[in-house]
Each structure stands twice: as C-alpha cells, then as structure tokens.
Amino acid sequence: MKPSPDADADTYIHGTDPEEQARLTLLNRLTNPPFLAWLDPRPTDSVLEIGSGLGILAREVALRVPQGEVIGVERSAEQLAASPAGTPGLTFVQCDAHHLPFEESRFDLVYCRYLLEHVADPAQVVREMFRVLKPGGRACAQENNILVNAFDPDCPQWDRVWERFVELQRRLGGDARIGKRLYALFRQAGFSDIALSLQPEIHHAGQPTFVPWVQNLIGNVQGAREKLLAFGLASEAEIDGALSELRHLMTLEDAGAYFYWNRASGIKPKS
Ligand SMILES: C[S@@+](CC[C@H](N)C(=O)[O-])C[C@H]1O[C@@H](n2cnc3c(N)ncnc32)[C@H](O)[C@@H]1O
C-alpha cells in the first residue's frame, strides 16, 4: 500500500526534513545499544514498535528475533519512505498509534520510544499497547522528561529556550515531560509487574559521545526554530544565543552533560 501524506506533520515538533532525519539517526546511534540490552527480545518473539520513525531501531530488533517478526507502525509517509527495506521478518505499516490495525493479543512484546511525548492522547496509546499484547506479554516505553537536562558549566541562555521548547510542544499537543508519567500511564492501562528505570546520558569532553550528544540537543532547537518564532515563544536573538552557548560548550576541555531517559516496562496479566 502506498503511504498517504502525513496530515499531522505540523503537530510533530521535530518535523521530517533531511536535517531532522540525520539528527534522529545520530540519536539512534547513541541510544540503541543500551535500549536493546534493556528490551532484550527473545529470538522467537512477535514484536511491535509503535512510532518506528526511520526504522533503525526496529531493524536492530529484527536482527535479534531471527525466528520471530517485527512490525513497525508509523504515521509519517516521509519516515516510512526512509525506513529500511529487505530485512527478513521486518515490515512497516502506516497508521496512527491511537488506533492500531491489529487484533487483540497479537504480540509477545510491544514497545515505543520517544513517541508518547508527541501523541494527543498517550493514555489511549498505552491502552492500545495493552490490547494488542498477548496475556503474559511485555510492554516497554522509553520517554523524555527534557527538563532534567544539566550542563557544566551552566548554560542559562540554552535553559531558557529549552523551557520554551517544552511550552511549544505543549501547544502542539504533546508533553516533553511525559517520562515522569509512565508509571501512571502503565498502571491505568492495566499492566502488572511495572518496573521503572533510567537510561543515563552522561557525557564529558574528550569522550567520543560528548559532541554528538550536544549536537543532538542543538538539532532539537534548530529543527523547532521556525515554530518557536511563529508561536512567539523565542526571538531570533534568544535562539542564536542558546545555540552559540552549546557550540561553545562543545569546545571546552572540562565540560559535562547530564540527562536521563525514563523507562517503564509492564506485563499484561494472564487473567
Ligand atoms: C522521535 S521519533 C522516534 C522514532 C523511533 N521510535 C526511534 O526511537 O528512533 C517519533 C516518531 O513518532 C511518529 N509519530 C508521532 N505521532 C504519531 C502517531 N500518532 N502515530 C504514529 N506515529 C507517530 C513520528 O512521525 C516520528 O517518526
């Protein structure tokens, strides 16, 4: 089926232009190894990723389930067009996360990453995760709470624009701090054995991940520049000041960057 155009593209804070797709690819490179270790799929699992983006993570999961299958669902035609083809056991479907086109009790493992922050009704999406899981199956989510971000030395111009970024995402219908709501969302959807954890992003000058991590943060604000201006949430000067502060940070020999992702896993009870 030919993907239909992304009618909701304007509400997705990051957009899908080539610079943003490059940022998302970089973010995958940085964050996939620990995520895969945590997800820990079994070789025979039937797996669903909701909001699969460029399909980079889904492909890495598919390589770990050689006797199973992985389906990635994604709303954006642009993201699907850039997703990998030809990986055995891996397919992609265009749909909205709020209404999954699968029967109940279909999958052993359902996960989403960096998705719930963007959707209009995260509780409905988590209920859909629950519905399509087999009894005894596992759901996993890794999400943002972007204000836990800190640098040494402090970057006050960046912090101000970063707070406006949170407000922009709220106005677009999302929640940049949804990571701290994962326990409530999983509990209300009916999951048992809920386990919360963190994936740290701690990078210091001299480490090979430090500059890419800071570049990823810069890319978030660069990608949202037009929307921040259009909503009157930041001026050109404020955005430029924030970006140059982080570019300077990347040149310092003693700098550090501290962040974490929130994770939740839960089991669909057998009865
Ligand atoms: C930040 S990307 C994350 C992609 C991937 N999960 C990863 O970790 O690399 C979020 C993706 O969710 C998609 N998305 C946003 N809202 C959606 C919805 N309601 N239904 C399906 N996909 C959605 C966006 O188009 C985008 O590709």
The ligand as a Tripos MOL2 file, in Angstrom:
@<TRIPOS>MOLECULE
LIG
   27    29     1     0     0
SMALL
NO_CHARGES

@<TRIPOS>ATOM
      1 C1         11.3150   10.8980   17.7400 C.3       1 LIG1
      2 S1         10.6810    9.7720   16.5670 S.3       1 LIG1
      3 C2         11.1870    8.2270   17.2980 C.3       1 LIG1
      4 C3         11.2860    7.1150   16.2900 C.3       1 LIG1
      5 C4         11.7760    5.7660   16.8420 C.3       1 LIG1
      6 N1         10.8500    5.2260   17.8120 N.3       1 LIG1
      7 C5         13.1570    5.8600   17.4270 C.2       1 LIG1
      8 O1         13.3060    5.6380   18.6310 O.co2     1 LIG1
      9 O2         14.0930    6.1640   16.6770 O.co2     1 LIG1
     10 C6          8.9240    9.7710   16.8630 C.3       1 LIG1
     11 C7          8.1310    9.1890   15.7010 C.3       1 LIG1
     12 O3          6.7540    9.0450   16.1180 O.3       1 LIG1
     13 C8          5.9380    9.3310   14.9880 C.3       1 LIG1
     14 N2          4.5930    9.6700   15.4700 N.ar      1 LIG1
     15 C9          4.1990   10.8000   16.1020 C.ar      1 LIG1
     16 N3          2.8850   10.7350   16.3920 N.ar      1 LIG1
     17 C10         2.4320    9.5270   15.9170 C.ar      1 LIG1
     18 C11         1.1690    8.8850   15.9250 C.ar      1 LIG1
     19 N4          0.0950    9.4630   16.4520 N.pl3     1 LIG1
     20 N5          1.0850    7.6630   15.3630 N.ar      1 LIG1
     21 C12         2.1720    7.0580   14.8050 C.ar      1 LIG1
     22 N6          3.3940    7.6330   14.7750 N.ar      1 LIG1
     23 C13         3.5330    8.8570   15.3300 C.ar      1 LIG1
     24 C14         6.6540   10.4880   14.2920 C.3       1 LIG1
     25 O4          6.2510   10.6110   12.9510 O.3       1 LIG1
     26 C15         8.1110   10.0790   14.4700 C.3       1 LIG1
     27 O5          8.5780    9.3530   13.3690 O.3       1 LIG1
@<TRIPOS>BOND
     1     1     2 1
     2     2     3 1
     3     2    10 1
     4     3     4 1
     5     4     5 1
     6     5     6 1
     7     5     7 1
     8     7     8 2
     9     7     9 1
    10    10    11 1
    11    11    12 1
    12    11    26 1
    13    12    13 1
    14    13    14 1
    15    13    24 1
    16    14    15 ar
    17    14    23 ar
    18    15    16 ar
    19    16    17 ar
    20    17    18 ar
    21    17    23 ar
    22    18    19 1
    23    18    20 ar
    24    20    21 ar
    25    21    22 ar
    26    22    23 ar
    27    24    25 1
    28    24    26 1
    29    26    27 1
@<TRIPOS>SUBSTRUCTURE
     1 LIG1         1 GROUP 0 **** ****
